Amino acid sequence: MRATQPSPPGDFLEDPASLCEALARSTGAMIGYIDREFRIRWTNQRFAEWYQVAPKDLAGRAVIDLYGPEAFHSFAPHFERA
């Protein structure tokens, strides 16, 4: 007989965005989405807490403005590969 795990709340198979949101909220990791123009489009709460702001206050900001030109240019190649 196989043991089954309890189902998570909500129907994540029907709504993958809910699953992503739940994972982003529950992890201790800093998670963000940065677009091809190096603008922050979305962050989880943990990411925003690092900067002592709300996630909505980071949305739309340019990464270079957040980190400064020197730091940005040091890690920009990593962003470009991702």
PyMOL Python script that loads the backbone (N, CA, C, O; Angstrom):
from pymol import cmd

cmd.read_pdbstr("""\
ATOM      1  N   MET A   1       0.837  -1.178   0.000  1.00  0.00           N
ATOM      2  CA  MET A   1       0.000   0.000   0.000  1.00  0.00           C
ATOM      3  C   MET A   1       0.882   1.243   0.000  1.00  0.00           C
ATOM      4  O   MET A   1       1.827   1.333   0.785  1.00  0.00           O
ATOM      5  N   ARG A   2       0.586   2.188  -0.862  1.00  0.00           N
ATOM      6  CA  ARG A   2       1.369   3.403  -1.015  1.00  0.00           C
ATOM      7  C   ARG A   2       0.808   4.528  -0.157  1.00  0.00           C
ATOM      8  O   ARG A   2      -0.397   4.778  -0.146  1.00  0.00           O
ATOM      9  N   ALA A   3       1.691   5.194   0.553  1.00  0.00           N
ATOM     10  CA  ALA A   3       1.264   6.352   1.339  1.00  0.00           C
ATOM     11  C   ALA A   3       1.064   7.539   0.407  1.00  0.00           C
ATOM     12  O   ALA A   3       1.811   7.713  -0.556  1.00  0.00           O
ATOM     13  N   THR A   4       0.089   8.325   0.686  1.00  0.00           N
ATOM     14  CA  THR A   4      -0.154   9.517  -0.128  1.00  0.00           C
ATOM     15  C   THR A   4       0.090  10.758   0.710  1.00  0.00           C
ATOM     16  O   THR A   4      -0.139  10.776   1.919  1.00  0.00           O
ATOM     17  N   GLN A   5       0.551  11.770   0.046  1.00  0.00           N
ATOM     18  CA  GLN A   5       0.766  13.042   0.722  1.00  0.00           C
ATOM     19  C   GLN A   5      -0.507  13.865   0.625  1.00  0.00           C
ATOM     20  O   GLN A   5      -1.245  13.763  -0.355  1.00  0.00           O
ATOM     21  N   PRO A   6      -0.764  14.675   1.636  1.00  0.00           N
ATOM     22  CA  PRO A   6      -1.951  15.525   1.550  1.00  0.00           C
ATOM     23  C   PRO A   6      -1.811  16.517   0.406  1.00  0.00           C
ATOM     24  O   PRO A   6      -0.711  16.977   0.100  1.00  0.00           O
ATOM     25  N   SER A   7      -2.911  16.835  -0.209  1.00  0.00           N
ATOM     26  CA  SER A   7      -2.907  17.806  -1.308  1.00  0.00           C
ATOM     27  C   SER A   7      -2.694  19.199  -0.760  1.00  0.00           C
ATOM     28  O   SER A   7      -3.207  19.531   0.309  1.00  0.00           O
ATOM     29  N   PRO A   8      -1.937  20.029  -1.483  1.00  0.00           N
ATOM     30  CA  PRO A   8      -1.770  21.419  -1.047  1.00  0.00           C
ATOM     31  C   PRO A   8      -3.080  22.165  -1.228  1.00  0.00           C
ATOM     32  O   PRO A   8      -3.917  21.773  -2.042  1.00  0.00           O
ATOM     33  N   PRO A   9      -3.260  23.253  -0.463  1.00  0.00           N
ATOM     34  CA  PRO A   9      -4.497  24.017  -0.636  1.00  0.00           C
ATOM     35  C   PRO A   9      -4.560  24.622  -2.034  1.00  0.00           C
ATOM     36  O   PRO A   9      -3.530  24.984  -2.601  1.00  0.00           O
ATOM     37  N   GLY A  10      -5.725  24.729  -2.574  1.00  0.00           N
ATOM     38  CA  GLY A  10      -5.889  25.273  -3.925  1.00  0.00           C
ATOM     39  C   GLY A  10      -5.590  24.201  -4.956  1.00  0.00           C
ATOM     40  O   GLY A  10      -4.995  23.174  -4.631  1.00  0.00           O
ATOM     41  N   ASP A  11      -5.990  24.427  -6.168  1.00  0.00           N
ATOM     42  CA  ASP A  11      -5.743  23.469  -7.234  1.00  0.00           C
ATOM     43  C   ASP A  11      -4.601  23.975  -8.095  1.00  0.00           C
ATOM     44  O   ASP A  11      -4.824  24.665  -9.089  1.00  0.00           O
ATOM     45  N   PHE A  12      -3.373  23.630  -7.712  1.00  0.00           N
ATOM     46  CA  PHE A  12      -2.202  24.153  -8.389  1.00  0.00           C
ATOM     47  C   PHE A  12      -2.047  23.617  -9.805  1.00  0.00           C
ATOM     48  O   PHE A  12      -1.400  24.247 -10.642  1.00  0.00           O
ATOM     49  N   LEU A  13      -2.631  22.468 -10.073  1.00  0.00           N
ATOM     50  CA  LEU A  13      -2.551  21.955 -11.439  1.00  0.00           C
ATOM     51  C   LEU A  13      -3.397  22.792 -12.388  1.00  0.00           C
ATOM     52  O   LEU A  13      -3.077  22.913 -13.570  1.00  0.00           O
ATOM     53  N   GLU A  14      -4.461  23.360 -11.877  1.00  0.00           N
ATOM     54  CA  GLU A  14      -5.325  24.205 -12.694  1.00  0.00           C
ATOM     55  C   GLU A  14      -4.825  25.647 -12.744  1.00  0.00           C
ATOM     56  O   GLU A  14      -5.140  26.386 -13.677  1.00  0.00           O
ATOM     57  N   ASP A  15      -4.054  26.041 -11.748  1.00  0.00           N
ATOM     58  CA  ASP A  15      -3.592  27.428 -11.663  1.00  0.00           C
ATOM     59  C   ASP A  15      -2.107  27.460 -11.292  1.00  0.00           C
ATOM     60  O   ASP A  15      -1.764  27.671 -10.129  1.00  0.00           O
ATOM     61  N   PRO A  16      -1.216  27.250 -12.284  1.00  0.00           N
ATOM     62  CA  PRO A  16       0.224  27.225 -11.994  1.00  0.00           C
ATOM     63  C   PRO A  16       0.739  28.525 -11.386  1.00  0.00           C
ATOM     64  O   PRO A  16       1.712  28.506 -10.632  1.00  0.00           O
ATOM     65  N   ALA A  17       0.108  29.647 -11.700  1.00  0.00           N
ATOM     66  CA  ALA A  17       0.548  30.919 -11.120  1.00  0.00           C
ATOM     67  C   ALA A  17       0.383  30.893  -9.605  1.00  0.00           C
ATOM     68  O   ALA A  17       1.197  31.472  -8.885  1.00  0.00           O
ATOM     69  N   SER A  18      -0.656  30.232  -9.116  1.00  0.00           N
ATOM     70  CA  SER A  18      -0.862  30.107  -7.674  1.00  0.00           C
ATOM     71  C   SER A  18       0.264  29.305  -7.040  1.00  0.00           C
ATOM     72  O   SER A  18       0.734  29.636  -5.951  1.00  0.00           O
ATOM     73  N   LEU A  19       0.690  28.263  -7.717  1.00  0.00           N
ATOM     74  CA  LEU A  19       1.794  27.456  -7.213  1.00  0.00           C
ATOM     75  C   LEU A  19       3.064  28.282  -7.133  1.00  0.00           C
ATOM     76  O   LEU A  19       3.768  28.255  -6.123  1.00  0.00           O
ATOM     77  N   CYS A  20       3.354  29.005  -8.181  1.00  0.00           N
ATOM     78  CA  CYS A  20       4.559  29.853  -8.193  1.00  0.00           C
ATOM     79  C   CYS A  20       4.508  30.886  -7.079  1.00  0.00           C
ATOM     80  O   CYS A  20       5.502  31.113  -6.390  1.00  0.00           O
ATOM     81  N   GLU A  21       3.367  31.501  -6.905  1.00  0.00           N
ATOM     82  CA  GLU A  21       3.200  32.515  -5.858  1.00  0.00           C
ATOM     83  C   GLU A  21       3.376  31.892  -4.474  1.00  0.00           C
ATOM     84  O   GLU A  21       4.044  32.470  -3.617  1.00  0.00           O
ATOM     85  N   ALA A  22       2.786  30.728  -4.251  1.00  0.00           N
ATOM     86  CA  ALA A  22       2.911  30.054  -2.955  1.00  0.00           C
ATOM     87  C   ALA A  22       4.361  29.676  -2.677  1.00  0.00           C
ATOM     88  O   ALA A  22       4.837  29.838  -1.554  1.00  0.00           O
ATOM     89  N   LEU A  23       5.058  29.180  -3.676  1.00  0.00           N
ATOM     90  CA  LEU A  23       6.467  28.831  -3.499  1.00  0.00           C
ATOM     91  C   LEU A  23       7.309  30.066  -3.211  1.00  0.00           C
ATOM     92  O   LEU A  23       8.183  30.034  -2.345  1.00  0.00           O
ATOM     93  N   ALA A  24       7.056  31.136  -3.919  1.00  0.00           N
ATOM     94  CA  ALA A  24       7.819  32.376  -3.724  1.00  0.00           C
ATOM     95  C   ALA A  24       7.585  32.955  -2.334  1.00  0.00           C
ATOM     96  O   ALA A  24       8.498  33.521  -1.733  1.00  0.00           O
ATOM     97  N   ARG A  25       6.363  32.813  -1.824  1.00  0.00           N
ATOM     98  CA  ARG A  25       6.050  33.317  -0.486  1.00  0.00           C
ATOM     99  C   ARG A  25       6.673  32.452   0.600  1.00  0.00           C
ATOM    100  O   ARG A  25       7.115  32.972   1.624  1.00  0.00           O
ATOM    101  N   SER A  26       6.715  31.153   0.395  1.00  0.00           N
ATOM    102  CA  SER A  26       7.101  30.247   1.471  1.00  0.00           C
ATOM    103  C   SER A  26       8.605  29.996   1.569  1.00  0.00           C
ATOM    104  O   SER A  26       9.072  29.497   2.593  1.00  0.00           O
ATOM    105  N   THR A  27       9.355  30.321   0.557  1.00  0.00           N
ATOM    106  CA  THR A  27      10.796  30.072   0.599  1.00  0.00           C
ATOM    107  C   THR A  27      11.511  31.228   1.296  1.00  0.00           C
ATOM    108  O   THR A  27      11.013  32.353   1.329  1.00  0.00           O
ATOM    109  N   GLY A  28      12.660  30.938   1.839  1.00  0.00           N
ATOM    110  CA  GLY A  28      13.470  31.990   2.439  1.00  0.00           C
ATOM    111  C   GLY A  28      14.365  32.690   1.430  1.00  0.00           C
ATOM    112  O   GLY A  28      15.094  33.621   1.773  1.00  0.00           O
ATOM    113  N   ALA A  29      14.306  32.233   0.180  1.00  0.00           N
ATOM    114  CA  ALA A  29      15.180  32.773  -0.864  1.00  0.00           C
ATOM    115  C   ALA A  29      14.640  34.086  -1.419  1.00  0.00           C
ATOM    116  O   ALA A  29      13.434  34.334  -1.426  1.00  0.00           O
ATOM    117  N   MET A  30      15.552  34.903  -1.876  1.00  0.00           N
ATOM    118  CA  MET A  30      15.183  36.137  -2.574  1.00  0.00           C
ATOM    119  C   MET A  30      14.916  35.777  -4.028  1.00  0.00           C
ATOM    120  O   MET A  30      15.800  35.266  -4.715  1.00  0.00           O
ATOM    121  N   ILE A  31      13.695  36.044  -4.500  1.00  0.00           N
ATOM    122  CA  ILE A  31      13.318  35.693  -5.859  1.00  0.00           C
ATOM    123  C   ILE A  31      12.826  36.943  -6.569  1.00  0.00           C
ATOM    124  O   ILE A  31      12.029  37.709  -6.027  1.00  0.00           O
ATOM    125  N   GLY A  32      13.311  37.136  -7.784  1.00  0.00           N
ATOM    126  CA  GLY A  32      12.867  38.280  -8.570  1.00  0.00           C
ATOM    127  C   GLY A  32      12.876  37.955 -10.048  1.00  0.00           C
ATOM    128  O   GLY A  32      13.568  37.041 -10.497  1.00  0.00           O
ATOM    129  N   TYR A  33      12.106  38.707 -10.788  1.00  0.00           N
ATOM    130  CA  TYR A  33      12.100  38.575 -12.244  1.00  0.00           C
ATOM    131  C   TYR A  33      12.613  39.879 -12.819  1.00  0.00           C
ATOM    132  O   TYR A  33      12.055  40.945 -12.561  1.00  0.00           O
ATOM    133  N   ILE A  34      13.675  39.790 -13.596  1.00  0.00           N
ATOM    134  CA  ILE A  34      14.296  40.951 -14.233  1.00  0.00           C
ATOM    135  C   ILE A  34      14.197  40.742 -15.736  1.00  0.00           C
ATOM    136  O   ILE A  34      14.582  39.692 -16.249  1.00  0.00           O
ATOM    137  N   ASP A  35      13.678  41.744 -16.442  1.00  0.00           N
ATOM    138  CA  ASP A  35      13.453  41.580 -17.881  1.00  0.00           C
ATOM    139  C   ASP A  35      14.731  41.818 -18.685  1.00  0.00           C
ATOM    140  O   ASP A  35      15.794  42.072 -18.119  1.00  0.00           O
ATOM    141  N   ARG A  36      14.613  41.733 -20.002  1.00  0.00           N
ATOM    142  CA  ARG A  36      15.779  41.869 -20.884  1.00  0.00           C
ATOM    143  C   ARG A  36      16.377  43.267 -20.878  1.00  0.00           C
ATOM    144  O   ARG A  36      17.525  43.455 -21.279  1.00  0.00           O
ATOM    145  N   GLU A  37      15.612  44.237 -20.429  1.00  0.00           N
ATOM    146  CA  GLU A  37      16.123  45.609 -20.320  1.00  0.00           C
ATOM    147  C   GLU A  37      16.680  45.873 -18.927  1.00  0.00           C
ATOM    148  O   GLU A  37      16.964  47.016 -18.570  1.00  0.00           O
ATOM    149  N   PHE A  38      16.834  44.811 -18.144  1.00  0.00           N
ATOM    150  CA  PHE A  38      17.372  44.880 -16.787  1.00  0.00           C
ATOM    151  C   PHE A  38      16.512  45.734 -15.863  1.00  0.00           C
ATOM    152  O   PHE A  38      17.023  46.498 -15.044  1.00  0.00           O
ATOM    153  N   ARG A  39      15.208  45.591 -16.008  1.00  0.00           N
ATOM    154  CA  ARG A  39      14.264  46.228 -15.096  1.00  0.00           C
ATOM    155  C   ARG A  39      13.606  45.154 -14.244  1.00  0.00           C
ATOM    156  O   ARG A  39      13.288  44.065 -14.722  1.00  0.00           O
ATOM    157  N   ILE A  40      13.413  45.476 -12.996  1.00  0.00           N
ATOM    158  CA  ILE A  40      12.766  44.550 -12.081  1.00  0.00           C
ATOM    159  C   ILE A  40      11.272  44.562 -12.377  1.00  0.00           C
ATOM    160  O   ILE A  40      10.634  45.614 -12.335  1.00  0.00           O
ATOM    161  N   ARG A  41      10.725  43.409 -12.671  1.00  0.00           N
ATOM    162  CA  ARG A  41       9.295  43.296 -12.967  1.00  0.00           C
ATOM    163  C   ARG A  41       8.510  42.740 -11.795  1.00  0.00           C
ATOM    164  O   ARG A  41       7.329  43.047 -11.632  1.00  0.00           O
ATOM    165  N   TRP A  42       9.162  41.918 -10.975  1.00  0.00           N
ATOM    166  CA  TRP A  42       8.469  41.297  -9.850  1.00  0.00           C
ATOM    167  C   TRP A  42       9.499  40.797  -8.851  1.00  0.00           C
ATOM    168  O   TRP A  42      10.571  40.332  -9.239  1.00  0.00           O
ATOM    169  N   THR A  43       9.180  40.891  -7.576  1.00  0.00           N
ATOM    170  CA  THR A  43      10.013  40.290  -6.530  1.00  0.00           C
ATOM    171  C   THR A  43       9.106  39.683  -5.468  1.00  0.00           C
ATOM    172  O   THR A  43       7.952  40.081  -5.305  1.00  0.00           O
ATOM    173  N   ASN A  44       9.658  38.713  -4.754  1.00  0.00           N
ATOM    174  CA  ASN A  44       8.916  38.219  -3.605  1.00  0.00           C
ATOM    175  C   ASN A  44       9.206  39.124  -2.408  1.00  0.00           C
ATOM    176  O   ASN A  44      10.054  40.013  -2.480  1.00  0.00           O
ATOM    177  N   GLN A  45       8.501  38.891  -1.324  1.00  0.00           N
ATOM    178  CA  GLN A  45       8.625  39.722  -0.134  1.00  0.00           C
ATOM    179  C   GLN A  45      10.043  39.691   0.420  1.00  0.00           C
ATOM    180  O   GLN A  45      10.559  40.723   0.849  1.00  0.00           O
ATOM    181  N   ARG A  46      10.673  38.537   0.418  1.00  0.00           N
ATOM    182  CA  ARG A  46      12.033  38.405   0.954  1.00  0.00           C
ATOM    183  C   ARG A  46      13.018  39.292   0.199  1.00  0.00           C
ATOM    184  O   ARG A  46      13.871  39.933   0.814  1.00  0.00           O
ATOM    185  N   PHE A  47      12.908  39.333  -1.118  1.00  0.00           N
ATOM    186  CA  PHE A  47      13.768  40.182  -1.943  1.00  0.00           C
ATOM    187  C   PHE A  47      13.573  41.647  -1.543  1.00  0.00           C
ATOM    188  O   PHE A  47      14.544  42.378  -1.345  1.00  0.00           O
ATOM    189  N   ALA A  48      12.324  42.063  -1.427  1.00  0.00           N
ATOM    190  CA  ALA A  48      12.026  43.455  -1.084  1.00  0.00           C
ATOM    191  C   ALA A  48      12.492  43.809   0.326  1.00  0.00           C
ATOM    192  O   ALA A  48      12.951  44.925   0.569  1.00  0.00           O
ATOM    193  N   GLU A  49      12.376  42.867   1.249  1.00  0.00           N
ATOM    194  CA  GLU A  49      12.826  43.128   2.627  1.00  0.00           C
ATOM    195  C   GLU A  49      14.312  43.454   2.679  1.00  0.00           C
ATOM    196  O   GLU A  49      14.751  44.243   3.515  1.00  0.00           O
ATOM    197  N   TRP A  50      15.081  42.846   1.787  1.00  0.00           N
ATOM    198  CA  TRP A  50      16.516  43.113   1.741  1.00  0.00           C
ATOM    199  C   TRP A  50      16.773  44.607   1.509  1.00  0.00           C
ATOM    200  O   TRP A  50      17.727  45.175   2.040  1.00  0.00           O
ATOM    201  N   TYR A  51      15.911  45.224   0.713  1.00  0.00           N
ATOM    202  CA  TYR A  51      16.041  46.656   0.400  1.00  0.00           C
ATOM    203  C   TYR A  51      15.144  47.517   1.274  1.00  0.00           C
ATOM    204  O   TYR A  51      15.076  48.732   1.087  1.00  0.00           O
ATOM    205  N   GLN A  52      14.467  46.908   2.213  1.00  0.00           N
ATOM    206  CA  GLN A  52      13.603  47.587   3.173  1.00  0.00           C
ATOM    207  C   GLN A  52      12.493  48.388   2.492  1.00  0.00           C
ATOM    208  O   GLN A  52      12.186  49.517   2.875  1.00  0.00           O
ATOM    209  N   VAL A  53      11.905  47.765   1.473  1.00  0.00           N
ATOM    210  CA  VAL A  53      10.775  48.370   0.763  1.00  0.00           C
ATOM    211  C   VAL A  53       9.730  47.290   0.494  1.00  0.00           C
ATOM    212  O   VAL A  53       9.968  46.108   0.745  1.00  0.00           O
ATOM    213  N   ALA A  54       8.594  47.694  -0.009  1.00  0.00           N
ATOM    214  CA  ALA A  54       7.567  46.749  -0.433  1.00  0.00           C
ATOM    215  C   ALA A  54       7.900  46.263  -1.847  1.00  0.00           C
ATOM    216  O   ALA A  54       8.532  46.991  -2.613  1.00  0.00           O
ATOM    217  N   PRO A  55       7.486  45.051  -2.199  1.00  0.00           N
ATOM    218  CA  PRO A  55       7.760  44.558  -3.552  1.00  0.00           C
ATOM    219  C   PRO A  55       7.279  45.510  -4.643  1.00  0.00           C
ATOM    220  O   PRO A  55       7.947  45.658  -5.666  1.00  0.00           O
ATOM    221  N   LYS A  56       6.140  46.153  -4.444  1.00  0.00           N
ATOM    222  CA  LYS A  56       5.612  47.071  -5.463  1.00  0.00           C
ATOM    223  C   LYS A  56       6.538  48.270  -5.675  1.00  0.00           C
ATOM    224  O   LYS A  56       6.517  48.881  -6.744  1.00  0.00           O
ATOM    225  N   ASP A  57       7.345  48.613  -4.678  1.00  0.00           N
ATOM    226  CA  ASP A  57       8.264  49.743  -4.809  1.00  0.00           C
ATOM    227  C   ASP A  57       9.493  49.400  -5.655  1.00  0.00           C
ATOM    228  O   ASP A  57      10.192  50.299  -6.123  1.00  0.00           O
ATOM    229  N   LEU A  58       9.759  48.112  -5.852  1.00  0.00           N
ATOM    230  CA  LEU A  58      10.879  47.704  -6.698  1.00  0.00           C
ATOM    231  C   LEU A  58      10.456  47.509  -8.148  1.00  0.00           C
ATOM    232  O   LEU A  58      11.276  47.641  -9.057  1.00  0.00           O
ATOM    233  N   ALA A  59       9.194  47.200  -8.369  1.00  0.00           N
ATOM    234  CA  ALA A  59       8.698  46.924  -9.725  1.00  0.00           C
ATOM    235  C   ALA A  59       8.937  48.124 -10.633  1.00  0.00           C
ATOM    236  O   ALA A  59       8.556  49.249 -10.310  1.00  0.00           O
ATOM    237  N   GLY A  60       9.575  47.865 -11.775  1.00  0.00           N
ATOM    238  CA  GLY A  60       9.849  48.903 -12.750  1.00  0.00           C
ATOM    239  C   GLY A  60      11.201  49.583 -12.598  1.00  0.00           C
ATOM    240  O   GLY A  60      11.639  50.306 -13.493  1.00  0.00           O
ATOM    241  N   ARG A  61      11.852  49.359 -11.488  1.00  0.00           N
ATOM    242  CA  ARG A  61      13.156  50.002 -11.273  1.00  0.00           C
ATOM    243  C   ARG A  61      14.236  49.319 -12.103  1.00  0.00           C
ATOM    244  O   ARG A  61      14.206  48.104 -12.302  1.00  0.00           O
ATOM    245  N   ALA A  62      15.170  50.097 -12.576  1.00  0.00           N
ATOM    246  CA  ALA A  62      16.309  49.563 -13.318  1.00  0.00           C
ATOM    247  C   ALA A  62      17.314  48.985 -12.327  1.00  0.00           C
ATOM    248  O   ALA A  62      17.589  49.585 -11.288  1.00  0.00           O
ATOM    249  N   VAL A  63      17.854  47.827 -12.654  1.00  0.00           N
ATOM    250  CA  VAL A  63      18.816  47.170 -11.781  1.00  0.00           C
ATOM    251  C   VAL A  63      20.038  48.056 -11.564  1.00  0.00           C
ATOM    252  O   VAL A  63      20.581  48.097 -10.460  1.00  0.00           O
ATOM    253  N   ILE A  64      20.471  48.758 -12.591  1.00  0.00           N
ATOM    254  CA  ILE A  64      21.644  49.631 -12.465  1.00  0.00           C
ATOM    255  C   ILE A  64      21.406  50.732 -11.431  1.00  0.00           C
ATOM    256  O   ILE A  64      22.336  51.151 -10.742  1.00  0.00           O
ATOM    257  N   ASP A  65      20.152  51.200 -11.323  1.00  0.00           N
ATOM    258  CA  ASP A  65      19.828  52.226 -10.327  1.00  0.00           C
ATOM    259  C   ASP A  65      19.818  51.648  -8.913  1.00  0.00           C
ATOM    260  O   ASP A  65      20.117  52.346  -7.944  1.00  0.00           O
ATOM    261  N   LEU A  66      19.479  50.394  -8.811  1.00  0.00           N
ATOM    262  CA  LEU A  66      19.408  49.751  -7.504  1.00  0.00           C
ATOM    263  C   LEU A  66      20.795  49.417  -6.966  1.00  0.00           C
ATOM    264  O   LEU A  66      21.061  49.598  -5.777  1.00  0.00           O
ATOM    265  N   TYR A  67      21.683  48.927  -7.839  1.00  0.00           N
ATOM    266  CA  TYR A  67      23.006  48.473  -7.405  1.00  0.00           C
ATOM    267  C   TYR A  67      24.139  49.446  -7.695  1.00  0.00           C
ATOM    268  O   TYR A  67      25.212  49.346  -7.099  1.00  0.00           O
ATOM    269  N   GLY A  68      23.911  50.384  -8.604  1.00  0.00           N
ATOM    270  CA  GLY A  68      24.974  51.291  -9.009  1.00  0.00           C
ATOM    271  C   GLY A  68      25.710  50.743 -10.225  1.00  0.00           C
ATOM    272  O   GLY A  68      25.725  49.533 -10.450  1.00  0.00           O
ATOM    273  N   PRO A  69      26.329  51.644 -11.022  1.00  0.00           N
ATOM    274  CA  PRO A  69      26.970  51.230 -12.277  1.00  0.00           C
ATOM    275  C   PRO A  69      28.095  50.214 -12.111  1.00  0.00           C
ATOM    276  O   PRO A  69      28.178  49.255 -12.878  1.00  0.00           O
ATOM    277  N   GLU A  70      28.954  50.409 -11.130  1.00  0.00           N
ATOM    278  CA  GLU A  70      30.105  49.514 -10.983  1.00  0.00           C
ATOM    279  C   GLU A  70      29.662  48.086 -10.664  1.00  0.00           C
ATOM    280  O   GLU A  70      30.111  47.135 -11.304  1.00  0.00           O
ATOM    281  N   ALA A  71      28.797  47.943  -9.691  1.00  0.00           N
ATOM    282  CA  ALA A  71      28.305  46.606  -9.329  1.00  0.00           C
ATOM    283  C   ALA A  71      27.511  45.999 -10.480  1.00  0.00           C
ATOM    284  O   ALA A  71      27.673  44.821 -10.799  1.00  0.00           O
ATOM    285  N   PHE A  72      26.654  46.806 -11.102  1.00  0.00           N
ATOM    286  CA  PHE A  72      25.839  46.295 -12.202  1.00  0.00           C
ATOM    287  C   PHE A  72      26.711  45.732 -13.322  1.00  0.00           C
ATOM    288  O   PHE A  72      26.449  44.637 -13.817  1.00  0.00           O
ATOM    289  N   HIS A  73      27.728  46.458 -13.717  1.00  0.00           N
ATOM    290  CA  HIS A  73      28.580  46.002 -14.822  1.00  0.00           C
ATOM    291  C   HIS A  73      29.387  44.759 -14.458  1.00  0.00           C
ATOM    292  O   HIS A  73      29.808  44.010 -15.340  1.00  0.00           O
ATOM    293  N   SER A  74      29.601  44.539 -13.171  1.00  0.00           N
ATOM    294  CA  SER A  74      30.325  43.332 -12.766  1.00  0.00           C
ATOM    295  C   SER A  74      29.454  42.075 -12.893  1.00  0.00           C
ATOM    296  O   SER A  74      29.972  40.997 -13.184  1.00  0.00           O
ATOM    297  N   PHE A  75      28.141  42.202 -12.679  1.00  0.00           N
ATOM    298  CA  PHE A  75      27.290  41.014 -12.792  1.00  0.00           C
ATOM    299  C   PHE A  75      26.361  41.007 -13.992  1.00  0.00           C
ATOM    300  O   PHE A  75      25.616  40.045 -14.177  1.00  0.00           O
ATOM    301  N   ALA A  76      26.379  42.046 -14.813  1.00  0.00           N
ATOM    302  CA  ALA A  76      25.535  42.086 -16.020  1.00  0.00           C
ATOM    303  C   ALA A  76      25.754  40.881 -16.941  1.00  0.00           C
ATOM    304  O   ALA A  76      24.779  40.367 -17.492  1.00  0.00           O
ATOM    305  N   PRO A  77      26.989  40.409 -17.131  1.00  0.00           N
ATOM    306  CA  PRO A  77      27.165  39.235 -17.989  1.00  0.00           C
ATOM    307  C   PRO A  77      26.397  38.002 -17.494  1.00  0.00           C
ATOM    308  O   PRO A  77      25.945  37.187 -18.298  1.00  0.00           O
ATOM    309  N   HIS A  78      26.252  37.872 -16.184  1.00  0.00           N
ATOM    310  CA  HIS A  78      25.477  36.748 -15.631  1.00  0.00           C
ATOM    311  C   HIS A  78      23.995  36.895 -15.985  1.00  0.00           C
ATOM    312  O   HIS A  78      23.332  35.915 -16.326  1.00  0.00           O
ATOM    313  N   PHE A  79      23.486  38.117 -15.903  1.00  0.00           N
ATOM    314  CA  PHE A  79      22.093  38.373 -16.293  1.00  0.00           C
ATOM    315  C   PHE A  79      21.894  38.078 -17.769  1.00  0.00           C
ATOM    316  O   PHE A  79      20.889  37.485 -18.159  1.00  0.00           O
ATOM    317  N   GLU A  80      22.838  38.486 -18.580  1.00  0.00           N
ATOM    318  CA  GLU A  80      22.706  38.281 -20.033  1.00  0.00           C
ATOM    319  C   GLU A  80      22.678  36.801 -20.372  1.00  0.00           C
ATOM    320  O   GLU A  80      21.948  36.393 -21.275  1.00  0.00           O
ATOM    321  N   ARG A  81      23.451  35.995 -19.674  1.00  0.00           N
ATOM    322  CA  ARG A  81      23.439  34.547 -19.921  1.00  0.00           C
ATOM    323  C   ARG A  81      22.145  33.907 -19.467  1.00  0.00           C
ATOM    324  O   ARG A  81      21.682  32.937 -20.066  1.00  0.00           O
ATOM    325  N   ALA A  82      21.560  34.447 -18.408  1.00  0.00           N
ATOM    326  CA  ALA A  82      20.308  33.872 -17.883  1.00  0.00           C
ATOM    327  C   ALA A  82      19.187  34.225 -18.816  1.00  0.00           C
ATOM    328  O   ALA A  82      18.041  33.847 -18.574  1.00  0.00           O
TER     329      ALA A  82
END
""", "prot")
cmd.dss("prot")
cmd.show_as("cartoon", "prot")
cmd.util.cbc("prot")
cmd.orient("prot")
